[in-house]
Amino acid sequence: MLYHILYEFLFPLNRYWAPLRVLNVFQYVTFRTAYASITALLLSLFLGPWLIARLRDFQIGQQIREEGPKSHQKKAGTPTMGGLLIVVSIILPTLLWANLRTRYVWAAVLSTLAYAAVGFADDYIKIVRKRSLGLTAREKIGFQILISMSVGSFLLYLTNIHQYQTKLNVPFFKAFAPDLLIDRLFSTPFWFIGYLPFLVFTSIVIVGSSNAVNLTDGLDGLAIGCTLIASAALTALTYITGHMVLSNYLDIQYIRQASELTIFCGSMVGASLGFLWYNAHPAEVFMGDVGSLALGGAIGTVAVIIKQELLLVFIGGVFVAEAVSVMIQVVSFKSRGKRVFKMAPLHHHFELGGWSESKIIIRFWIVALILALFSLSTLKLR
C-alpha cells in the first residue's frame, strides 16, 4: 500500500517538487524489507500486552495434556491463541510495504490466513470443550490438504501466464532440476493427471511444514525461535531467487517478482522476534495452533514458490527432527510395542532425560542456526 502511494503515485511528481525524489528508495526491496521487519516488530511489542490482557479477560487459557511432562501442568491457564498477534504482525506490514500487484505475495498471505483459520478453529474447540484436543486429525489434515492444493493450483495457473517454473532446485546438484509437471506426456482427455505430481508434492511440503512447526511448539519460545531463524534464511533466499544477477551467479532458478516475498519473510522475522519477547521462558502467552499452523504454512508456501522445497529440510531442520521423532515413535510402538524415545516430540525426550527447559530451547536454537547457515552455504556448493 505504501509502495503504491509513496512510489507509484507521489514519486513521479518529483519533477514539480524536488524533495519527493527521496521516495525513490521505495523501489528497493531491501529498504521495504527492513521497514516491514521493524513494523512487524513494533506491532508485536505494542499489541502484545493488550492481546494478553484480552485473552485473560476471556479466560482463553492453555489446556495441558495429562500424559505430558508433569512439569508442564503449572502452565495450565496461560493465555493461548497468541498466534493471532503473530499473524496480524506478518500480514499488516506485508500489505503496507509490498508491491500488492505481485501474485506470489497474495499466495503467501492467503495461505497464511487460511492455515491460521484452521488453527483458530482447533484452538477455539479446545477452549470451548475444556480439553487438549480440538479438531480431529482427519478434519485438520483435510483442511490443510485443501489449502495446499489451492496454493498448488494457483501456482500451476501462473505457469501459463507468468512463466512460473515448477522445476526443483536440488542442493549440490544444480544441473539436475527435475520438473514436477509431466502434462506433456499425456495427450489424452486425462491430461490433468500430469499435474498431480506437482500438487501432491506441494501438499506434502506445505502440510508437512505446518504440522512440523505445530509439533515443535511444546516449550516456551522453542517454535518461535526456530521460526525466526528459518524465516531469516528464507528472507535471503527469496531475495536471491528474485534477483536476476544473483540467481544467475549462484546458478539457481530466477523467478521474476519473487523478491517481493522478501518483504513477507522480513515481516515474519519481525513478528517472530516481537512474539518471542512475550513467549520467552517463562511464557506470558502461547501461540496456539492459530500461530503454529499459520507459521508452518507460511514457511512451506514460500519454499514451494521459490522452489527450495528440498533445502527446506535443512532450513527447518529442527522442525523436521521433531516431526520425524513422532513418526518413528508411532511406527515403533504400533509395530513392536516399544518406544524409541521416552516421549515424542523430541524435545520431550530430552526433557524427561533431565535437561532443563531453558537448556533444551537454547540448544535447539543453536542447532537451527547451524542448519540454516548450512542451507545458505549450499547455494555456492555444487
Residue pairs with C-beta under 8 A, 6 or more apart in sequence:
1 95
1 96
1 100
2 26
2 96
2 97
3 26
3 32
3 97
3 98
3 99
3 100
4 99
4 100
6 23
6 26
7 23
7 24
7 26
7 27
10 20
10 23
11 20
11 21
11 23
11 24
11 26
13 20
14 20
14 21
14 23
14 24
25 31
26 32
29 239
29 242
29 259
29 260
29 262
29 263
30 239
30 262
32 97
32 98
32 263
33 97
33 235
33 239
33 262
33 263
33 265
33 266
34 266
35 97
36 93
36 94
36 96
36 97
36 98
36 263
36 264
36 266
36 267
36 270
37 93
37 266
37 267
37 269
37 270
38 270
39 92
39 93
39 96
39 97
39 267
39 270
40 89
40 90
40 92
40 93
40 266
40 267
40 268
40 269
40 270
40 271
40 274
41 89
41 270
41 271
41 273
41 274
42 270
42 274
43 88
43 89
43 92
43 93
43 270
43 271
43 274
44 85
44 86
44 89
44 270
44 271
44 273
44 274
44 275
44 277
45 274
45 277
47 85
47 88
47 89
48 85
48 274
48 275
48 277
48 278
48 285
51 82
51 84
51 85
51 285
52 79
52 82
52 278
52 284
52 285
55 61
55 79
55 80
55 81
55 82
55 285
56 79
60 79
60 80
60 81
60 127
61 76
61 77
61 78
61 79
61 80
61 127
62 75
62 76
62 77
62 78
62 79
62 80
62 286
62 288
63 76
63 126
63 127
63 130
63 131
63 132
64 72
64 73
64 75
64 76
64 132
65 72
65 132
66 132
68 343
68 348
69 343
69 348
69 351
69 352
71 351
71 357
75 283
78 283
78 284
78 285
78 286
79 284
79 285
79 286
80 123
80 127
80 285
80 286
80 287
80 288
81 120
81 123
81 127
81 286
81 287
81 288
81 290
81 291
82 275
82 278
82 279
82 285
82 286
82 287
82 288
82 291
83 116
83 119
83 287
83 288
83 289
83 290
83 291
83 292
83 294
83 295
84 116
84 120
84 290
84 291
85 271
85 274
85 275
85 285
85 291
86 224
86 271
86 272
86 275
86 287
86 291
86 294
86 295
87 112
87 113
87 116
87 290
87 291
87 294
89 267
89 270
89 271
89 274
89 275
90 112
90 264
90 267
90 268
90 271
90 298
91 109
91 112
91 113
91 267
93 263
93 266
93 267
93 270
93 271
94 105
94 108
94 109
94 263
94 264
94 267
95 109
97 263
97 267
98 105
98 260
98 263
98 264
99 105
99 257
99 260
100 106
102 257
102 260
102 261
103 154
103 158
103 162
103 257
104 255
104 257
104 258
104 260
104 261
104 305
105 260
105 261
105 263
105 264
107 151
107 154
107 155
107 301
107 305
108 261
108 264
108 298
108 301
108 302
108 305
109 264
111 147
111 148
111 151
111 206
111 297
111 298
111 301
112 294
112 297
112 298
112 301
113 294
114 147
114 150
114 297
115 144
115 147
115 210
115 293
115 294
115 296
115 297
115 298
116 290
116 291
116 293
116 294
116 297
118 135
118 140
118 143
118 144
118 147
118 289
118 293
119 214
119 288
119 289
119 290
119 291
119 292
119 293
119 294
120 289
120 290
121 134
121 135
122 134
122 135
122 140
122 289
122 290
122 293
123 134
123 288
123 289
123 290
124 134
125 134
125 135
126 132
126 133
126 134
134 140
134 289
135 143
141 207
144 206
144 207
144 210
144 211
144 293
144 297
145 203
145 207
147 206
147 297
148 202
148 203
148 205
148 206
148 207
148 297
148 300
149 199
149 202
149 203
151 202
151 206
151 301
151 304
152 198
152 199
152 202
152 203
152 304
153 199
155 164
155 166
155 198
155 202
155 304
155 305
156 166
156 181
156 195
156 198
156 199
158 164
159 165
159 166
159 181
162 256
162 257
163 256
164 255
165 253
165 255
165 307
166 179
166 180
166 181
166 198
166 307
167 177
167 178
167 179
167 180
167 253
167 307
168 177
168 178
168 179
168 180
168 307
168 309
168 310
169 177
169 252
169 253
169 307
169 308
169 310
169 311
170 176
170 177
170 178
170 310
171 310
171 311
171 314
171 375
171 378
171 381
172 378
172 381
172 382
173 382
174 251
174 252
174 382
177 253
180 197
180 198
180 201
181 194
181 195
181 197
181 198
182 194
182 197
183 191
183 192
183 194
183 195
184 194
185 194
186 193
186 194
201 309
202 304
205 300
205 303
205 304
205 309
205 312
206 297
206 300
206 301
206 304
207 300
208 300
208 323
209 296
209 297
209 299
209 300
209 303
209 312
209 316
209 319
210 292
210 293
210 296
210 297
210 300
211 293
211 296
211 323
212 296
212 316
212 319
212 320
212 322
212 323
213 223
213 226
213 227
213 292
213 293
213 295
213 296
213 299
213 316
213 319
214 289
214 292
214 293
214 296
215 319
215 322
215 323
215 326
215 345
216 222
216 223
216 226
216 292
216 318
216 319
216 322
216 345
216 347
217 223
217 224
217 286
217 287
217 291
217 292
218 345
218 347
218 348
219 281
219 347
219 351
219 357
219 360
219 361
220 279
220 280
220 281
220 282
220 283
220 357
220 361
221 276
221 279
221 280
221 281
221 283
221 361
222 347
222 360
222 361
222 364
222 365
223 287
223 292
223 295
224 272
224 275
224 276
224 279
224 287
224 291
224 295
225 272
225 276
225 361
225 364
225 365
225 368
226 316
226 318
226 319
226 364
226 365
226 368
227 268
227 272
227 295
227 299
228 269
228 272
228 273
228 276
229 365
229 368
229 369
229 372
230 299
230 315
230 316
230 319
230 368
230 372
231 265
231 268
231 269
231 272
231 299
232 265
232 269
232 372
233 315
233 372
233 375
233 376
234 265
234 268
234 299
234 302
234 303
234 306
234 308
234 315
235 262
235 265
235 266
235 268
235 269
236 376
237 306
237 308
237 311
237 315
237 376
237 379
238 258
238 259
238 261
238 262
238 264
238 265
238 302
238 306
239 246
239 259
239 262
240 246
240 247
240 250
240 252
240 379
241 247
241 252
241 253
241 254
241 255
241 258
241 259
241 306
241 307
241 308
242 254
242 255
242 256
242 257
242 258
242 259
242 260
242 261
242 262
243 254
243 259
244 254
247 253
247 254
247 255
248 254
250 379
250 380
251 382
252 379
253 307
255 305
255 306
255 307
258 305
258 306
261 302
261 305
261 306
264 298
264 302
265 302
268 295
268 298
268 299
272 295
275 287
275 291
278 284
278 285
279 285
279 286
279 287
281 357
281 358
281 361
287 295
296 319
299 312
299 315
299 316
300 312
303 309
303 311
303 312
303 315
308 315
311 375
311 378
313 320
314 371
314 372
314 374
314 375
314 378
315 371
315 372
315 375
317 367
317 368
317 371
317 372
318 364
318 367
318 368
318 371
321 346
322 345
322 346
322 347
323 345
325 340
325 341
325 344
325 345
325 346
325 349
326 344
326 345
328 340
328 341
328 344
329 339
329 340
329 341
329 344
330 344
332 338
332 339
332 340
333 339
341 348
341 349
342 348
342 349
342 352
342 353
343 349
343 351
343 352
347 360
347 364
350 360
351 357
351 360
355 363
